Amino acid sequence: MTPESIQQIVASMTAGNPLEAERLCRAHLREQPHDENGLVLLALSLQHQGRLAEAANAYYRLTELFPDSSLHLCNYATALRQTGLLSEAEATYKTALKLDSRNINPKIQLGLMLLDRHDYLAARELLLDAFELDRSLPMARIHAARACSLCQDFQGAEDLLKPWRNWLPINDEVLQLELARQLNLLSDAPSAAVLLEDLVGRNPSHIEAKVLLANMYERLNRVAESESMLRSVANSDELASSEAHRNEVDHLKATLALRSGDVVAARSLLEHGGPRHANDYTHHFDLARAYDKLGETELAMHSLRSAHAIQAKELAHASPEHFEAGALALPAAIPRVSAESHARWARVIAPDARNSPVFIVGFPRSGTTLLEQMLDAHPGLQSMDENPFFNRLADKLRNHHPDILSNLDLLQQRDCDELRKSYLLMVSETIQRRWSAQLVDKNPLNMMWVPLIHRLFPEAKFILALRHPCDVILSCYMQNFRSSILGAACASLDRLAAAYVQAMECWLGDERIFQPQVLVSRYEELVTDFPGQTRRIADFLELEDATPMLQFDRHARDKGYIATPSYTQVIEPVNRKGLHRWVRYRREFEPLLPVLEPMLRRWGYSADVPT
């Protein structure tokens, strides 16, 4: 086949005329039936027409003519996969790999097939192998990052995707869409929006990208732009012909309706649309929110039970140990430090309170985000999105010494200095640090990391966010957490109550041993006496002027993106909507009260119905 013939066929396909490309290929193959390029282009033209079985036959013919070609075997396997012959496709990919172990494509495709089968751990291993074959290939990085995320290795996924800006433009719309999804999953909605805006700018008719971009705008609190993007797809032919796209649009409309207070419309949209796929636990969480706002407590609980059952099954694929019988309610493998061990700690030089971070801790959904946004509004303080920095430092220590977290006395001055340096490097990679401002580290479950925090920052101040335990547990149960640890803890109300007690007992034990500087901030007092409690927090942090913190909602709106589940709430002024919500679900909470009683008593909360 001459270069001119190839160019003519490719031009036909590029112009959207694969039928003409097929005609040209067949005309050529009548004269040269064994021509490799002609058969490849014929197969491609058939694929473009959706004639997958015929395309598979063309690729099979290539494997007969060129049996030593790993490339043709890989293409044949992909065609088999597209026709639904999955076991045959898998066997053919493996044969292609045997012929050429350096061929990255069959390794990636096998990894994707394992993802489809929910064999996430095996898929991650295979896709990371593919990445090692060509570290510069965006396709390998993006698919490996997806596998890492599904295995709860979010740090690994972030590392793989760090150079994404260097890959633009990605001449593969499907791959760019997947990259946007992964960045959003990693709490980087601003970057996801950039990718989608680029994709929509180059292909304004790409409805899937436009719908996802509308979702990103909502997530970025750019509601008017989200609504505008939805209007732009409302009358498209593709939306009319695609039930999946219509359902996705209806779910976003429901989210926007909930934001605007039109709960009846949100309920109708969600009930009419139904789940987007069999594992769509997010749908059930959204529906529960609508039912809760309408006072339909039984329906809300039914939807939440469905959501958690589906979510637990999904998360168990990568973290089965968290869902086994007998697993801790809060399956965080954090060794405790005894008073005797603490007494052996060598004194080290460490930053004073002013040069240490302020740590906001508390069980999730206790009001930590509200506190963070208040502090971030003050020019003398700087917060960042929630990050598991101490989990990462702990992993680093475990790699050095498996038992060191139980023996922090082994850490000497140099070790502590290096760990603080690693912490500050991670912070600087997360935010553009203003060194004149004191750092605020908000991560609720840092309440489990007090020993390590105290070893590195012994003078650090803590703000412990408290809220009625029943309100906390209800709010957590209604929350769609991505973490398998929190997903396991929230699998049932019983388990959540046990997790709450476990976390609080851990905190109280550590507080007795380490005696850090702590301010207890009660959510109920904060929202009923906002100016007074704000002044109290400012005094604790030795801030002269508390006024900027009173305008936290304006500051939060100016930020746009807030990487927390309560992103729609913290841009509003303080209100009392979150008080005593659990009372409407009293029947579900009655069995939990004996479990929670020690913590209710410890923190001075009542199980009686408030008057």
C-alpha positions as CSV (number, residue, x, y, z in Angstrom):
1,M,0.0,0.0,0.0
2,T,1.4,3.4,-1.0
3,P,1.7,6.3,1.4
4,E,-0.9,8.1,-0.8
5,S,-3.4,5.3,-0.4
6,I,-2.9,5.2,3.4
7,Q,-3.3,9.0,3.6
8,Q,-6.6,8.8,1.6
9,I,-8.1,6.1,3.8
10,V,-7.0,7.9,7.0
11,A,-8.5,11.2,5.7
12,S,-11.8,9.4,5.1
13,M,-12.0,8.2,8.7
14,T,-10.9,11.5,10.0
15,A,-13.7,13.2,8.0
16,G,-16.2,10.8,9.7
17,N,-16.7,8.6,6.6
18,P,-15.5,5.1,7.7
19,L,-17.7,3.5,5.1
20,E,-15.7,5.2,2.3
21,A,-12.5,4.1,4.1
22,E,-13.8,0.5,4.1
23,R,-14.5,0.7,0.4
24,L,-11.0,1.9,-0.3
25,C,-9.5,-0.8,1.9
26,R,-11.4,-3.6,0.2
27,A,-10.6,-2.3,-3.2
28,H,-6.9,-2.5,-2.3
29,L,-7.1,-5.9,-0.6
30,R,-8.7,-7.4,-3.7
31,E,-5.3,-6.9,-5.4
32,Q,-3.1,-7.5,-2.3
33,P,-5.2,-9.6,0.1
34,H,-2.3,-10.1,2.5
35,D,-1.2,-6.5,2.8
36,E,-0.7,-5.7,6.5
37,N,-1.5,-2.0,6.4
38,G,-4.6,-2.6,4.3
39,L,-6.0,-5.2,6.8
40,V,-5.2,-2.9,9.8
41,L,-7.1,0.0,8.2
42,L,-10.0,-2.2,7.2
43,A,-10.3,-3.4,10.8
44,L,-10.2,0.2,12.1
45,S,-12.9,1.3,9.6
46,L,-15.1,-1.5,10.7
47,Q,-14.6,-0.6,14.3
48,H,-15.5,3.0,13.5
49,Q,-18.8,1.7,12.1
50,G,-19.6,-0.4,15.1
51,R,-19.2,-3.6,13.2
52,L,-17.2,-5.2,15.9
53,A,-17.4,-8.9,15.0
54,E,-16.2,-8.1,11.4
55,A,-13.4,-6.0,12.8
56,A,-12.4,-8.9,15.1
57,N,-12.3,-11.2,12.0
58,A,-9.9,-8.8,10.3
59,Y,-7.6,-8.6,13.3
60,Y,-7.7,-12.4,13.5
61,R,-6.6,-12.6,9.9
62,L,-3.6,-10.4,10.8
63,T,-2.7,-12.8,13.7
64,E,-2.7,-15.7,11.1
65,L,-0.6,-13.9,8.7
66,F,1.8,-12.4,11.3
67,P,1.8,-14.9,14.2
68,D,4.8,-13.4,15.8
69,S,3.3,-9.9,16.1
70,S,2.4,-9.0,19.7
71,L,0.8,-5.8,18.4
72,H,-1.7,-7.7,16.2
73,L,-2.6,-10.1,19.0
74,C,-3.2,-7.2,21.3
75,N,-5.5,-5.5,18.7
76,Y,-7.4,-8.8,18.2
77,A,-7.8,-9.2,22.0
78,T,-9.2,-5.7,22.2
79,A,-11.7,-6.5,19.4
80,L,-12.7,-9.7,21.2
81,R,-13.3,-7.7,24.4
82,Q,-15.4,-5.2,22.6
83,T,-17.6,-8.0,21.3
84,G,-18.1,-9.4,24.9
85,L,-15.8,-12.4,24.5
86,L,-13.9,-11.6,27.7
87,S,-12.2,-15.0,28.5
88,E,-11.0,-15.2,24.9
89,A,-9.7,-11.6,25.1
90,E,-7.9,-12.2,28.3
91,A,-6.2,-15.3,26.9
92,T,-5.1,-13.5,23.8
93,Y,-3.7,-10.5,25.8
94,K,-1.6,-13.0,27.8
95,T,-0.4,-14.6,24.6
96,A,0.6,-11.1,23.3
97,L,2.6,-10.5,26.5
98,K,4.4,-13.8,26.1
99,L,5.5,-12.8,22.7
100,D,6.7,-9.4,23.9
101,S,6.9,-8.7,27.6
102,R,7.8,-5.1,26.9
103,N,4.6,-4.5,25.0
104,I,2.8,-2.1,27.3
105,N,-0.7,-2.2,25.7
106,P,-1.7,-5.8,26.6
107,K,-0.5,-5.2,30.2
108,I,-2.7,-2.1,30.4
109,Q,-5.7,-3.8,28.9
110,L,-5.4,-6.8,31.2
111,G,-5.3,-4.4,34.1
112,L,-8.4,-2.7,32.9
113,M,-10.2,-6.1,32.6
114,L,-9.2,-6.9,36.2
115,L,-10.7,-3.5,37.3
116,D,-13.9,-4.4,35.6
117,R,-13.9,-7.7,37.6
118,H,-13.3,-5.7,40.8
119,D,-10.0,-7.4,41.3
120,Y,-8.4,-4.1,42.3
121,L,-5.3,-5.3,44.0
122,A,-4.2,-7.5,41.1
123,A,-5.1,-4.7,38.6
124,R,-3.0,-2.2,40.6
125,E,0.0,-4.5,40.5
126,L,-0.3,-5.1,36.7
127,L,-0.9,-1.4,35.9
128,L,2.0,-0.3,38.0
129,D,4.1,-2.8,36.1
130,A,2.9,-1.1,32.9
131,F,3.8,2.3,34.3
132,E,7.3,1.0,35.0
133,L,7.7,0.0,31.3
134,D,7.1,3.6,30.2
135,R,6.9,6.2,33.0
136,S,6.4,9.0,30.4
137,L,3.2,7.5,29.0
138,P,0.0,9.3,30.3
139,M,-2.2,6.4,29.5
140,A,-0.2,4.1,31.9
141,R,-0.1,6.7,34.6
142,I,-3.8,7.5,34.4
143,H,-5.0,3.9,34.5
144,A,-2.5,3.0,37.3
145,A,-3.8,6.0,39.3
146,R,-7.3,4.8,38.9
147,A,-6.3,1.4,40.3
148,C,-4.4,3.0,43.1
149,S,-7.5,5.0,44.1
150,L,-9.7,2.0,44.1
151,C,-7.1,0.3,46.4
152,Q,-7.3,3.3,48.7
153,D,-3.7,4.3,47.8
154,F,-4.6,7.9,47.2
155,Q,-1.0,9.1,47.7
156,G,0.2,6.8,45.0
157,A,-2.5,8.1,42.6
158,E,-1.6,11.7,43.3
159,D,2.1,10.9,42.7
160,L,1.3,9.3,39.3
161,L,-0.8,12.3,38.2
162,K,1.4,15.1,39.4
163,P,2.8,15.9,35.9
164,W,-0.6,16.0,34.2
165,R,-0.2,19.6,33.0
166,N,2.8,18.5,30.9
167,W,0.6,16.0,28.9
168,L,-1.8,18.6,27.4
169,P,-3.2,18.5,24.9
170,I,-4.1,14.8,25.3
171,N,-5.1,13.6,21.9
172,D,-7.5,11.1,23.4
173,E,-10.8,12.4,24.6
174,V,-11.7,9.3,26.6
175,L,-8.4,9.4,28.4
176,Q,-8.7,13.1,29.2
177,L,-12.2,12.5,30.6
178,E,-10.8,9.7,32.8
179,L,-8.0,12.0,34.0
180,A,-10.6,14.6,35.0
181,R,-12.5,12.0,36.9
182,Q,-9.5,10.8,38.8
183,L,-8.4,14.3,39.7
184,N,-11.8,15.0,41.1
185,L,-11.7,11.8,43.1
186,L,-8.4,13.1,44.6
187,S,-10.2,16.3,45.7
188,D,-8.7,18.4,42.9
189,A,-11.9,19.6,41.3
190,P,-10.2,22.8,40.1
191,S,-7.8,20.8,37.9
192,A,-10.6,18.6,36.7
193,A,-12.5,21.6,35.6
194,V,-9.5,22.9,33.7
195,L,-9.2,19.6,31.8
196,L,-13.0,19.5,31.0
197,E,-13.0,23.1,29.9
198,D,-10.2,22.3,27.5
199,L,-12.0,19.3,26.2
200,V,-15.3,21.1,25.8
201,G,-13.5,24.0,24.1
202,R,-12.1,21.6,21.5
203,N,-15.3,19.5,21.1
204,P,-18.4,21.6,22.1
205,S,-20.7,18.6,21.3
206,H,-19.0,16.3,23.8
207,I,-22.0,15.9,26.1
208,E,-20.4,13.6,28.6
209,A,-17.6,16.2,29.2
210,K,-20.2,19.0,29.5
211,V,-22.3,17.2,32.0
212,L,-19.2,16.3,34.1
213,L,-18.0,19.9,33.8
214,A,-21.4,21.1,35.1
215,N,-20.9,18.8,38.1
216,M,-17.5,20.3,38.7
217,Y,-18.9,23.8,38.6
218,E,-21.4,22.8,41.3
219,R,-18.6,21.3,43.3
220,L,-16.7,24.5,43.0
221,N,-19.7,26.5,44.2
222,R,-20.0,28.1,40.8
223,V,-23.7,27.4,40.7
224,A,-24.7,29.8,37.9
225,E,-22.2,28.3,35.6
226,S,-23.3,24.8,36.4
227,E,-26.9,25.7,35.6
228,S,-25.8,27.4,32.4
229,M,-23.8,24.3,31.3
230,L,-26.9,22.1,32.0
231,R,-29.1,24.4,29.8
232,S,-26.5,24.0,27.0
233,V,-27.1,20.3,26.9
234,A,-30.8,20.2,27.6
235,N,-31.9,20.0,24.0
236,S,-29.1,18.1,22.5
237,D,-29.9,15.0,20.3
238,E,-27.4,12.9,22.2
239,L,-29.1,13.6,25.5
240,A,-32.5,12.7,24.1
241,S,-31.1,9.4,22.8
242,S,-29.1,8.4,25.9
243,E,-30.9,7.3,29.1
244,A,-27.6,7.2,31.0
245,H,-26.8,10.9,30.1
246,R,-30.3,11.9,31.0
247,N,-30.1,10.2,34.4
248,E,-26.7,11.9,35.1
249,V,-28.3,15.3,34.2
250,D,-31.3,14.6,36.5
251,H,-29.0,13.7,39.4
252,L,-27.1,17.0,39.0
253,K,-30.5,18.9,38.7
254,A,-31.5,17.2,42.0
255,T,-28.3,18.4,43.6
256,L,-28.9,21.9,42.5
257,A,-32.5,21.7,43.6
258,L,-31.4,20.6,47.1
259,R,-29.1,23.6,47.2
260,S,-31.9,26.0,46.3
261,G,-34.3,24.5,48.8
262,D,-36.6,22.8,46.2
263,V,-36.5,19.4,48.0
264,V,-39.7,18.1,46.4
265,A,-38.2,18.6,42.9
266,A,-35.0,16.9,44.0
267,R,-36.9,13.9,45.4
268,S,-38.9,13.6,42.2
269,L,-35.9,13.7,40.0
270,L,-34.0,11.1,42.0
271,E,-37.0,8.7,42.4
272,H,-37.8,9.0,38.7
273,G,-34.2,8.5,37.5
274,G,-33.2,5.7,39.9
275,P,-29.6,4.5,40.3
276,R,-27.2,5.2,37.4
277,H,-25.7,1.7,37.7
278,A,-25.9,-1.4,40.0
279,N,-23.3,-0.1,42.4
280,D,-24.5,3.5,42.5
281,Y,-24.5,4.0,46.3
282,T,-24.2,7.8,45.8
283,H,-27.7,7.8,44.4
284,H,-29.0,6.3,47.7
285,F,-27.1,8.8,49.8
286,D,-28.6,11.7,47.7
287,L,-32.1,10.3,48.0
288,A,-31.7,10.0,51.8
289,R,-30.7,13.7,52.0
290,A,-33.9,14.6,50.2
291,Y,-36.0,12.3,52.4
292,D,-34.4,13.7,55.5
293,K,-35.1,17.3,54.5
294,L,-38.8,16.4,53.9
295,G,-39.0,14.7,57.3
296,E,-39.4,11.2,55.8
297,T,-37.3,9.5,58.4
298,E,-38.2,5.9,57.6
299,L,-37.5,6.4,53.9
300,A,-34.3,8.2,54.7
301,M,-33.1,5.3,56.8
302,H,-34.1,2.7,54.2
303,S,-32.1,4.6,51.6
304,L,-29.1,4.9,53.9
305,R,-29.1,1.2,54.6
306,S,-29.1,0.5,50.9
307,A,-26.3,3.0,50.4
308,H,-24.1,1.5,53.0
309,A,-24.7,-2.1,52.0
310,I,-23.6,-1.3,48.4
311,Q,-20.7,0.8,49.5
312,A,-19.4,-1.8,52.0
313,K,-19.4,-4.4,49.3
314,E,-17.5,-2.1,46.9
315,L,-14.9,-1.0,49.5
316,A,-14.4,-4.6,50.7
317,H,-12.8,-5.5,47.3
318,A,-9.7,-3.5,48.2
319,S,-9.9,-3.6,52.1
320,P,-11.6,-6.9,53.1
321,E,-9.9,-6.8,56.5
322,H,-11.9,-3.8,57.5
323,F,-15.2,-5.6,57.0
324,E,-14.3,-8.9,58.5
325,A,-16.2,-10.2,61.6
326,G,-14.3,-9.0,64.7
327,A,-12.6,-6.0,63.0
328,L,-12.4,-2.9,65.0
329,A,-15.3,-0.5,64.5
330,L,-12.7,2.1,63.5
331,P,-10.1,0.0,61.8
332,A,-7.2,2.4,62.1
333,A,-4.0,0.5,62.9
334,I,-2.4,3.1,65.2
335,P,-0.4,1.6,68.2
336,R,-0.9,3.4,71.5
337,V,1.9,4.8,73.7
338,S,1.8,4.0,77.4
339,A,2.7,6.4,80.2
340,E,5.8,4.3,80.9
341,S,7.0,4.6,77.3
342,H,6.3,8.3,77.3
343,A,8.4,8.7,80.4
344,R,11.4,7.3,78.5
345,W,11.2,10.0,75.8
346,A,14.4,12.0,75.5
347,R,13.8,15.8,75.6
348,V,14.3,17.3,72.1
349,I,14.4,20.9,70.8
350,A,11.1,21.6,69.1
351,P,9.1,24.6,67.8
352,D,7.2,26.7,70.4
353,A,3.4,27.0,70.2
354,R,3.5,30.0,67.9
355,N,5.7,28.1,65.4
356,S,3.8,24.9,65.6
357,P,0.6,24.1,63.7
358,V,-2.7,24.5,65.3
359,F,-4.5,21.1,65.1
360,I,-8.2,20.9,64.7
361,V,-9.4,17.4,65.7
362,G,-12.6,15.6,66.6
363,F,-14.8,12.8,65.3
364,P,-15.9,13.5,61.7
365,R,-19.0,15.7,61.3
366,S,-18.4,17.5,64.7
367,G,-17.9,20.9,63.2
368,T,-14.2,20.8,62.3
369,T,-14.7,22.4,58.9
370,L,-16.6,25.3,60.4
371,L,-13.7,25.9,62.8
372,E,-11.1,25.6,60.0
373,Q,-12.9,28.1,57.8
374,M,-13.1,30.5,60.8
375,L,-9.4,30.3,61.5
376,D,-8.5,30.5,57.8
377,A,-10.4,33.8,57.5
378,H,-7.9,35.3,59.9
379,P,-4.8,36.8,58.2
380,G,-2.5,35.5,60.9
381,L,-3.6,31.9,60.2
382,Q,-3.5,29.6,57.1
383,S,-5.3,26.3,56.7
384,M,-5.2,23.7,54.0
385,D,-7.4,21.0,52.6
386,E,-7.7,17.9,54.8
387,N,-4.7,15.6,54.3
388,P,-3.5,12.4,56.1
389,F,0.0,13.7,56.7
390,F,0.6,11.9,59.9
391,N,-0.6,8.6,58.3
392,R,2.1,9.2,55.7
393,L,4.8,10.0,58.3
394,A,3.8,6.8,60.2
395,D,4.2,4.7,57.0
396,K,7.6,6.2,56.6
397,L,8.5,5.2,60.1
398,R,7.1,1.7,59.7
399,N,9.3,1.2,56.7
400,H,12.3,2.1,58.8
401,H,11.2,0.1,62.0
402,P,8.0,-1.9,62.1
403,D,7.4,-1.3,65.9
404,I,8.6,2.2,66.2
405,L,5.1,3.8,66.6
406,S,4.8,1.9,69.9
407,N,8.4,3.0,70.8
408,L,8.6,6.7,70.0
409,D,11.3,7.0,72.6
410,L,13.6,5.7,69.9
411,L,13.2,8.9,68.0
412,Q,16.1,11.3,68.7
413,Q,16.6,14.9,67.9
414,R,17.8,14.2,64.3
415,D,14.8,11.9,63.7
416,C,12.3,14.4,64.9
417,D,13.9,17.2,62.8
418,E,13.7,15.0,59.7
419,L,10.1,14.1,60.3
420,R,9.1,17.8,60.8
421,K,11.0,18.6,57.6
422,S,9.0,15.9,55.8
423,Y,5.8,17.3,57.2
424,L,6.5,20.8,56.1
425,L,7.5,19.6,52.6
426,M,4.1,17.9,52.3
427,V,2.4,21.0,53.5
428,S,4.3,23.1,51.0
429,E,3.3,20.8,48.1
430,T,-0.4,21.2,49.2
431,I,-0.6,25.0,49.6
432,Q,1.5,28.0,48.7
433,R,2.7,28.7,52.2
434,R,2.5,32.1,53.8
435,W,5.3,31.9,56.3
436,S,4.1,34.9,58.3
437,A,0.9,33.0,59.1
438,Q,0.6,30.1,61.6
439,L,-0.4,26.8,60.0
440,V,-3.8,25.2,60.8
441,D,-4.0,21.5,60.2
442,K,-7.6,20.3,60.2
443,N,-8.0,16.5,60.0
444,P,-10.6,15.1,62.4
445,L,-8.9,11.8,62.9
446,N,-5.6,13.3,63.9
447,M,-7.2,12.8,67.3
448,M,-5.8,9.3,66.9
449,W,-2.3,10.6,66.2
450,V,-1.7,12.6,69.4
451,P,1.5,10.6,70.4
452,L,3.3,11.2,67.1
453,I,2.1,14.8,66.9
454,H,3.2,15.5,70.4
455,R,6.6,13.9,69.7
456,L,7.2,16.4,66.8
457,F,5.3,19.4,68.1
458,P,5.1,19.1,71.9
459,E,3.9,22.7,72.3
460,A,1.2,22.6,69.6
461,K,-2.3,23.7,70.5
462,F,-5.3,21.6,69.8
463,I,-8.9,22.6,69.2
464,L,-11.2,19.6,69.9
465,A,-14.5,19.9,68.1
466,L,-17.4,18.5,70.1
467,R,-21.0,18.0,69.1
468,H,-23.8,15.9,70.6
469,P,-22.6,12.3,69.9
470,C,-26.0,11.3,68.4
471,D,-26.0,14.3,66.0
472,V,-22.4,13.3,65.0
473,I,-23.3,9.7,64.4
474,L,-26.4,10.6,62.3
475,S,-24.4,13.0,60.2
476,C,-21.7,10.5,59.6
477,Y,-24.2,7.8,58.7
478,M,-25.6,10.2,56.1
479,Q,-22.2,10.9,54.7
480,N,-20.6,9.3,51.6
481,F,-17.0,8.8,52.7
482,R,-14.4,7.7,50.2
483,S,-12.1,6.2,52.8
484,S,-12.5,2.5,53.5
485,I,-11.7,3.1,57.2
486,L,-14.5,5.6,57.5
487,G,-16.7,3.6,55.2
488,A,-16.3,0.5,57.4
489,A,-16.9,2.6,60.6
490,C,-20.2,4.0,59.0
491,A,-21.5,0.6,57.7
492,S,-24.2,0.6,60.5
493,L,-25.3,2.8,63.3
494,D,-24.2,0.2,65.8
495,R,-20.7,0.2,64.4
496,L,-20.6,4.0,64.2
497,A,-21.5,4.3,67.9
498,A,-18.7,1.8,68.7
499,A,-16.3,3.8,66.5
500,Y,-17.2,7.0,68.2
501,V,-16.5,5.6,71.6
502,Q,-13.3,4.0,70.4
503,A,-12.0,7.3,69.0
504,M,-13.0,9.3,72.1
505,E,-11.4,6.7,74.5
506,C,-8.2,6.9,72.5
507,W,-8.2,10.8,72.7
508,L,-9.0,10.8,76.4
509,G,-6.3,8.3,77.1
510,D,-3.7,10.3,75.1
511,E,-4.8,13.5,76.7
512,R,-4.2,12.1,80.2
513,I,-0.7,11.0,79.2
514,F,0.6,13.9,77.1
515,Q,-1.5,16.8,78.5
516,P,-1.4,18.9,75.3
517,Q,-2.8,22.4,75.3
518,V,-6.5,21.9,74.3
519,L,-9.5,24.1,73.8
520,V,-12.8,22.2,73.7
521,S,-15.2,23.9,71.2
522,R,-18.8,22.7,71.4
523,Y,-20.7,23.1,68.2
524,E,-23.9,23.9,70.1
525,E,-22.2,26.8,71.9
526,L,-20.5,28.0,68.8
527,V,-23.7,28.4,66.7
528,T,-25.7,29.9,69.6
529,D,-23.1,32.4,70.8
530,F,-20.9,32.8,67.8
531,P,-19.2,36.2,68.7
532,G,-18.5,35.0,72.3
533,Q,-17.1,31.7,71.2
534,T,-15.0,33.3,68.4
535,R,-13.4,35.6,71.0
536,R,-12.7,32.6,73.2
537,I,-10.9,30.8,70.3
538,A,-9.0,34.0,69.5
539,D,-7.8,34.3,73.1
540,F,-6.7,30.7,73.1
541,L,-4.6,31.2,70.0
542,E,-3.4,34.6,71.3
543,L,-4.9,36.6,68.4
544,E,-5.7,40.2,69.2
545,D,-8.5,40.7,66.7
546,A,-11.2,38.1,66.3
547,T,-13.2,40.1,63.8
548,P,-12.0,38.4,60.6
549,M,-13.2,35.1,61.9
550,L,-16.7,36.4,62.2
551,Q,-16.8,36.8,58.4
552,F,-15.6,33.2,57.6
553,D,-18.6,32.6,55.2
554,R,-17.5,35.5,52.9
555,H,-13.9,34.2,53.0
556,A,-15.1,30.7,52.2
557,R,-17.2,31.9,49.2
558,D,-14.2,33.8,47.9
559,K,-12.1,30.6,48.1
560,G,-14.5,28.8,45.7
561,Y,-13.3,25.3,46.2
562,I,-13.5,23.7,49.7
563,A,-12.5,20.0,49.8
564,T,-14.9,18.8,52.4
565,P,-18.3,17.2,52.3
566,S,-19.9,20.3,53.9
567,Y,-18.8,22.6,51.1
568,T,-22.3,23.9,50.6
569,Q,-22.8,24.7,54.3
570,V,-19.6,26.5,55.2
571,I,-20.2,29.3,52.6
572,E,-23.3,30.2,54.6
573,P,-23.4,32.2,57.9
574,V,-23.6,30.3,61.1
575,N,-27.1,28.8,61.7
576,R,-28.7,26.3,64.0
577,K,-30.0,23.8,61.4
578,G,-27.7,21.1,62.6
579,L,-28.9,21.1,66.2
580,H,-30.8,18.1,67.6
581,R,-31.4,16.4,64.2
582,W,-31.0,13.0,65.7
583,V,-34.2,13.4,67.8
584,R,-36.3,12.7,64.7
585,Y,-34.5,9.4,64.5
586,R,-34.9,8.6,68.2
587,R,-36.2,5.1,67.5
588,E,-33.1,4.1,65.6
589,F,-30.9,5.6,68.3
590,E,-32.5,4.0,71.4
591,P,-30.3,0.8,71.0
592,L,-27.2,3.0,70.7
593,L,-27.7,5.0,73.9
594,P,-26.2,2.4,76.3
595,V,-23.1,2.3,74.2
596,L,-22.8,6.1,74.0
597,E,-23.7,6.7,77.7
598,P,-20.1,6.9,78.9
599,M,-19.3,9.6,76.4
600,L,-22.6,11.4,76.8
601,R,-21.8,11.6,80.6
602,R,-18.2,12.5,80.0
603,W,-19.0,15.5,77.8
604,G,-22.2,16.5,79.6
605,Y,-24.7,15.7,76.8
606,S,-28.2,14.4,77.5
607,A,-30.2,11.7,75.8
608,D,-33.4,13.4,76.7
609,V,-35.5,15.2,74.0
610,P,-34.6,18.9,74.2
611,T,-37.4,21.3,75.0
